[in-house]
């Protein structure tokens, strides 16, 4: 099982952790939400909990995932993209079967 981040995503997270002044990376998870059933959740993390899976993604960055979310996120690549005036994280998740029309939720 693995989670990866592109260099663009690593740079973006590193920049915000530096501005924040603390943290080791980001926590990625899923929650029940939206019209397709699940949505991604991102937050900065200062330390992992004992049951968390921790993935070293480069430059001292960690992606921390709780065991329940890992099943849905296995093999996911986290990218940061800029498209015109919009920018944000993009999840390249091979487990996703369908996404809602607005792109905010998915199902497996």
Steps between C-alpha positions, in 0.01 A plus 500: 500500500633842412404864465715736293523874435620674187780757533241779452294370793810458717608857427153637581474314831859590598428867433194501727671302774780759498247783526317314776823453694436138597384166369637191334259468209135451422230261610293361215173324564154434366161570652144427401375800306368632172280351236735209417565386856854601602716812504868560568612676816837678535655663806846588624638261757755553775540134595349165407272303729611147601263325255578726204689391191781742418649537153825691446451686174826696480674803644395403854130506410255241623156395387307367798192282451269335750449123450135532391583748223802306375279237338350769274826687436744217423700589188388864491726772364442847641573782256468878516378657176440850370241535225438860401396690810426179692748300699471211741580143586412227254463140614605240244331208674494169309224367731236754395219352288274806466514870579218748531458765232649777715807289585464544875414141588561145376416137563699179491 
